[in-house]
Amino acid sequence: MLQTRYTPSGKRKKRNLPWQQVASALLGAAMVAAFCTFGLKYMVMSDVVKAKPAQGSANAPGGAPQSAPLPSCELSPTPADTPTASPTSTPTPSPSPTPFKTILTEDSEAGKWVYEDEKVRIDIAREQPLKNVVATVAVIARKGDAPALRTAFAEGSFGQNVRARTREIAASVDAVFAINGDYCGYRKDGVIVREGVLYRDKPAREALCLFADGALRVMHEQEMDAEALLAQGLTDTWSFGPILVRDGAMPETFATDVKGKNPRTALGQRPDGSIVAVVVDGRLSGYSEGMTIAELAQYMLDLGCESAYNLDGGMTSCMYFNGNVISTPCGTANKERSLSDIIYVGKN
């Protein structure tokens, strides 16, 4: 008995007609035949391939060479992933400092001279501070830590009756600038220290002292302990006088026996540390008569000195620059008197 069939909606499904049944049977038979013809053949060939040994393996007959391995499928690292050695940084060499070009100008007619190197600058001018008075003023400014001023003896030796002119001593030490000193070889007393060496320790008068830091100080020799001062950096002393300016003021009296107007040489210091050297021409009628000690002290104050000291004067007074005497000495044939020592600035 044939079973009654229904559609999903509940309606009775129509029975297949006889010709439809025949067509279905033929279609099924065709599918079976196709499977037998092609499907079984494919299944058999797959099994054969699986059973065949790999070419070039140890079981391959005749020891056939192995096939080259397939390339790895791993991805090559990209440039971003590849660690790169950082380039060795070559330090840039520091440029060599440009050597300072020495400045040297001379105009004797205008009364102007300038010298400058890596260590010092010197500005010199001829002035007329008083009527019938001519002075040559040098301002010496050091640019480093070393003192600008140095000292030298005639013939390089300390002692009495060892003498030479300022220009001769200056030339012997290759000085660019020089003034006369205190003529220390003329006396047998005083506290004399030069270039850090104590030559004489017999206190007698007022002194000028130079220290390693460039400071100039004035003091009485009777109050000086030379050995203690040397330990504190004392490098040079001059024993002549008198003191012209101390702590920015003039003394009430001056300890000197050289009265009247005369050629003078003085050395002082400004608050900024610069040195002021002055040579006053004198005893030259119609040109320059010179200064008194009080006038010289006032002049050093006017030049800005907080301390100042009188050195040897008269025919000894002399200022030298770059091979020439630029002041006007009153000695024989307009030449300065021979003496024992100078104060100078050397060429760099």
C-alpha positions as CSV (number, residue, x, y, z in Angstrom):
1,M,0.0,0.0,0.0
2,L,1.4,3.3,-1.1
3,Q,2.0,5.8,1.7
4,T,0.3,9.2,1.4
5,R,2.7,12.1,1.5
6,Y,2.1,15.8,2.5
7,T,3.7,19.0,1.8
8,P,5.1,21.1,4.7
9,S,1.9,23.3,4.6
10,G,-0.2,20.1,5.2
11,K,-1.6,19.6,1.7
12,R,-1.7,16.2,0.2
13,K,1.3,15.7,-2.1
14,K,0.5,14.4,-5.6
15,R,1.7,11.0,-6.4
16,N,4.4,10.7,-9.2
17,L,3.2,9.6,-12.5
18,P,4.6,6.3,-14.0
19,W,6.8,8.2,-16.5
20,Q,8.4,10.2,-13.8
21,Q,9.2,7.1,-11.9
22,V,11.0,5.7,-15.0
23,A,13.0,8.9,-15.5
24,S,14.1,8.8,-11.8
25,A,15.2,5.2,-12.2
26,L,17.2,6.0,-15.3
27,L,18.9,9.0,-13.7
28,G,20.0,7.0,-10.7
29,A,21.4,4.2,-12.9
30,A,23.4,6.8,-14.8
31,M,24.9,8.2,-11.7
32,V,26.0,4.7,-10.5
33,A,27.6,4.1,-13.8
34,A,29.5,7.3,-13.7
35,F,30.8,6.7,-10.3
36,C,32.0,3.2,-11.2
37,T,33.8,4.6,-14.3
38,F,35.6,7.7,-12.8
39,G,35.3,7.7,-9.0
40,L,36.9,4.2,-8.5
41,K,39.8,5.1,-10.9
42,Y,40.5,8.3,-9.0
43,M,40.5,6.5,-5.6
44,V,42.9,3.8,-6.9
45,M,45.4,6.4,-8.3
46,S,45.4,8.4,-5.0
47,D,46.4,5.2,-3.1
48,V,49.2,4.5,-5.5
49,V,50.6,8.0,-5.2
50,K,50.6,7.7,-1.4
51,A,52.5,4.4,-1.4
52,K,55.2,5.6,-3.8
53,P,58.6,6.5,-1.9
54,A,59.8,10.1,-2.1
55,Q,62.4,10.7,-4.9
56,G,66.0,10.9,-3.6
57,S,65.2,9.2,-0.2
58,A,67.4,6.5,1.3
59,N,65.0,3.9,-0.1
60,A,65.2,5.2,-3.6
61,P,67.0,2.6,-5.9
62,G,70.4,3.5,-7.3
63,G,71.1,6.2,-4.7
64,A,69.5,8.9,-6.8
65,P,70.5,12.4,-5.7
66,Q,68.1,14.1,-3.3
67,S,66.1,16.9,-4.7
68,A,67.0,20.4,-3.6
69,P,65.0,21.5,-0.6
70,L,62.3,23.9,-1.2
71,P,63.0,27.4,-0.2
72,S,61.9,28.4,3.3
73,C,58.6,30.1,3.4
74,E,59.8,32.4,6.2
75,L,59.5,36.0,5.3
76,S,62.7,38.0,4.9
77,P,62.9,40.8,7.5
78,T,62.0,44.2,6.1
79,P,64.5,47.0,6.3
80,A,62.6,48.4,9.3
81,D,63.0,45.0,11.1
82,T,66.7,44.5,10.3
83,P,68.9,45.8,13.1
84,T,71.4,48.1,11.6
85,A,74.7,49.1,13.2
86,S,74.6,52.7,14.2
87,P,77.3,54.7,12.4
88,T,80.2,55.6,14.6
89,S,79.9,59.2,15.3
90,T,83.1,61.1,14.6
91,P,83.5,64.0,17.0
92,T,83.9,67.3,15.2
93,P,87.3,68.7,16.0
94,S,87.2,72.0,17.9
95,P,88.6,74.7,15.7
96,S,92.0,75.9,16.8
97,P,91.9,79.3,18.4
98,T,93.0,82.1,16.1
99,P,96.3,83.5,17.3
100,F,96.0,87.0,18.5
101,K,97.6,89.4,16.0
102,T,99.8,91.9,17.9
103,I,98.8,95.5,17.6
104,L,101.6,98.1,17.4
105,T,101.0,101.7,16.4
106,E,103.3,104.6,16.8
107,D,102.7,108.3,16.1
108,S,105.4,110.3,17.9
109,E,104.2,113.6,16.4
110,A,100.7,113.2,17.8
111,G,102.2,111.7,21.0
112,K,100.2,108.4,20.7
113,W,101.5,104.8,21.0
114,V,99.6,101.5,21.4
115,Y,100.8,98.0,21.9
116,E,98.6,94.9,22.5
117,D,99.3,91.2,22.5
118,E,97.6,88.2,24.1
119,K,98.7,89.2,27.6
120,V,98.8,92.9,27.9
121,R,97.6,96.2,26.3
122,I,99.6,99.5,26.6
123,D,98.1,102.8,25.7
124,I,100.6,105.8,25.8
125,A,99.8,109.5,25.4
126,R,101.8,112.6,25.7
127,E,100.0,115.2,27.8
128,Q,100.4,118.8,29.1
129,P,98.8,118.6,32.6
130,L,100.2,122.0,33.7
131,K,101.5,125.1,32.0
132,N,105.1,124.5,30.8
133,V,104.9,120.8,31.8
134,V,105.0,117.8,29.5
135,A,104.3,114.3,30.7
136,T,104.1,110.9,29.0
137,V,101.5,108.6,30.5
138,A,101.2,104.9,29.9
139,V,98.2,102.8,31.0
140,I,99.1,99.1,31.2
141,A,96.3,96.6,31.4
142,R,97.1,92.9,31.7
143,K,94.7,90.4,30.0
144,G,95.6,87.3,31.9
145,D,96.6,86.2,35.4
146,A,100.3,86.8,35.1
147,P,101.7,90.2,36.3
148,A,102.3,92.6,33.4
149,L,105.4,94.2,35.0
150,R,108.8,92.8,35.2
151,T,112.2,94.1,36.4
152,A,115.7,93.8,35.1
153,F,119.2,94.8,36.4
154,A,122.0,96.3,34.3
155,E,124.1,93.6,32.9
156,G,121.7,91.1,34.6
157,S,123.4,91.6,37.9
158,F,122.5,93.2,41.3
159,G,125.2,95.3,42.9
160,Q,126.7,98.7,43.3
161,N,128.3,100.5,40.4
162,V,126.7,98.0,37.9
163,R,125.0,100.5,35.6
164,A,123.5,101.0,32.1
165,R,121.0,103.3,30.5
166,T,117.3,102.4,30.5
167,R,117.3,101.9,26.7
168,E,120.2,99.5,26.9
169,I,118.8,97.4,29.7
170,A,115.4,97.3,27.9
171,A,117.0,96.2,24.6
172,S,118.9,93.4,26.4
173,V,115.6,91.9,27.7
174,D,113.6,92.5,24.5
175,A,111.2,94.9,26.3
176,V,108.5,96.6,24.4
177,F,108.0,99.2,27.2
178,A,110.2,100.3,30.1
179,I,110.7,103.1,32.6
180,N,113.6,103.7,35.0
181,G,113.5,102.0,38.4
182,D,114.7,103.2,41.8
183,Y,118.5,103.1,41.2
184,C,118.8,100.5,44.0
185,G,122.5,100.0,43.3
186,Y,123.2,103.6,44.4
187,R,122.3,102.9,48.0
188,K,123.3,100.4,50.6
189,D,120.0,100.2,52.5
190,G,116.3,99.5,51.7
191,V,114.3,96.4,51.2
192,I,115.0,95.1,47.7
193,V,113.1,92.1,46.3
194,R,113.2,91.4,42.5
195,E,111.5,88.6,40.7
196,G,110.8,86.9,44.1
197,V,114.4,87.1,45.3
198,L,115.3,89.1,48.5
199,Y,118.5,90.9,47.7
200,R,118.6,93.4,50.7
201,D,116.6,93.6,53.9
202,K,117.6,96.9,55.6
203,P,114.5,99.0,56.2
204,A,115.1,102.7,55.7
205,R,112.2,104.5,53.9
206,E,108.8,104.0,52.2
207,A,108.4,101.2,49.7
208,L,106.3,100.1,46.7
209,C,105.4,96.4,46.6
210,L,104.2,94.3,43.6
211,F,102.4,91.0,44.3
212,A,101.9,88.0,42.1
213,D,98.2,88.8,41.6
214,G,99.2,92.2,40.1
215,A,98.4,94.3,43.1
216,L,100.6,97.3,43.9
217,R,100.8,98.3,47.6
218,V,102.6,101.1,49.3
219,M,104.0,100.8,52.9
220,H,106.7,101.8,55.3
221,E,109.8,99.5,55.2
222,Q,110.0,99.5,59.0
223,E,106.6,97.8,59.1
224,M,107.6,95.1,56.5
225,D,108.4,91.5,57.2
226,A,110.0,90.6,53.9
227,E,109.9,86.8,54.4
228,A,106.3,86.9,55.4
229,L,105.4,89.0,52.4
230,L,107.3,86.7,50.1
231,A,105.1,83.9,51.4
232,Q,102.1,86.0,50.6
233,G,103.1,86.4,46.9
234,L,105.5,89.4,47.0
235,T,107.5,89.5,43.8
236,D,109.2,93.0,43.7
237,T,109.9,96.0,45.8
238,W,111.2,99.5,45.1
239,S,112.9,101.6,47.7
240,F,112.9,105.3,46.9
241,G,109.7,107.3,47.6
242,P,107.9,109.1,48.8
243,I,104.4,107.6,48.7
244,L,102.2,109.9,46.5
245,V,98.8,108.3,46.9
246,R,97.6,105.8,49.5
247,D,94.0,104.4,49.7
248,G,92.9,106.9,47.2
249,A,94.2,110.0,49.1
250,M,97.3,112.1,49.2
251,P,99.4,112.1,52.4
252,E,99.4,115.3,54.4
253,T,103.2,115.5,54.1
254,F,105.8,113.9,51.8
255,A,109.0,112.3,53.1
256,T,111.4,113.7,50.5
257,D,114.3,116.1,50.3
258,V,114.0,116.7,46.6
259,K,112.1,120.0,46.5
260,G,111.0,122.2,43.7
261,K,110.1,121.3,40.1
262,N,112.0,118.4,38.6
263,P,111.8,115.6,36.1
264,R,109.8,112.8,37.8
265,T,108.9,109.1,37.3
266,A,105.9,107.6,39.1
267,L,104.1,104.3,39.2
268,G,100.5,103.8,40.4
269,Q,97.4,101.6,40.1
270,R,93.8,102.2,39.4
271,P,90.9,100.4,41.1
272,D,90.4,98.2,38.0
273,G,93.9,96.8,38.4
274,S,95.5,98.7,35.5
275,I,99.0,100.2,36.0
276,V,99.7,103.9,35.3
277,A,103.3,104.8,34.6
278,V,104.2,108.5,34.3
279,V,107.4,110.3,33.2
280,V,107.4,114.1,33.6
281,D,110.0,115.9,31.6
282,G,111.8,118.8,33.4
283,R,114.7,121.2,33.5
284,L,114.1,121.9,29.8
285,S,113.6,125.7,29.5
286,G,110.8,126.7,27.2
287,Y,109.5,123.1,26.9
288,S,108.9,121.5,30.3
289,E,110.0,122.6,33.7
290,G,108.9,119.6,35.7
291,M,106.7,119.0,38.7
292,T,106.9,119.3,42.5
293,I,106.1,116.2,44.5
294,A,102.7,117.6,45.5
295,E,101.9,118.3,41.9
296,L,102.9,114.8,40.9
297,A,100.7,113.3,43.6
298,Q,97.7,115.4,42.5
299,Y,98.3,114.4,38.9
300,M,98.3,110.6,39.8
301,L,95.0,111.2,41.6
302,D,93.6,112.9,38.5
303,L,94.7,109.9,36.5
304,G,92.5,107.7,38.7
305,C,95.1,106.0,40.9
306,E,94.2,104.7,44.3
307,S,97.9,104.1,45.1
308,A,101.0,105.8,43.6
309,Y,104.7,106.0,44.3
310,N,107.6,108.2,43.3
311,L,110.6,106.5,41.7
312,D,114.0,108.0,40.9
313,G,113.8,111.2,38.9
314,G,116.0,114.0,37.6
315,M,118.4,112.9,34.8
316,T,117.3,109.3,35.5
317,S,113.7,109.8,34.4
318,C,113.0,108.0,31.1
319,M,110.3,106.2,29.2
320,Y,111.1,103.7,26.4
321,F,108.9,102.1,23.8
322,N,109.6,99.7,21.0
323,G,113.3,100.5,20.6
324,N,113.1,104.3,21.3
325,V,113.1,106.7,24.2
326,I,109.8,108.6,23.9
327,S,110.2,111.0,26.8
328,T,112.7,113.8,26.7
329,P,115.5,113.2,29.3
330,C,117.4,116.1,30.6
331,G,120.8,114.4,30.7
332,T,123.8,115.0,28.6
333,A,123.0,115.0,24.8
334,N,119.3,114.3,25.7
335,K,120.2,110.9,27.0
336,E,119.1,109.5,30.4
337,R,121.6,108.8,33.2
338,S,122.9,105.3,33.6
339,L,121.3,103.4,36.5
340,S,121.0,99.9,38.0
341,D,117.5,98.7,37.1
342,I,114.4,99.2,35.0
343,I,110.7,98.2,35.2
344,Y,109.4,96.8,31.9
345,V,106.8,94.9,29.9
346,G,108.2,92.2,27.6
347,K,107.1,91.3,24.1
348,N,104.9,88.2,23.9
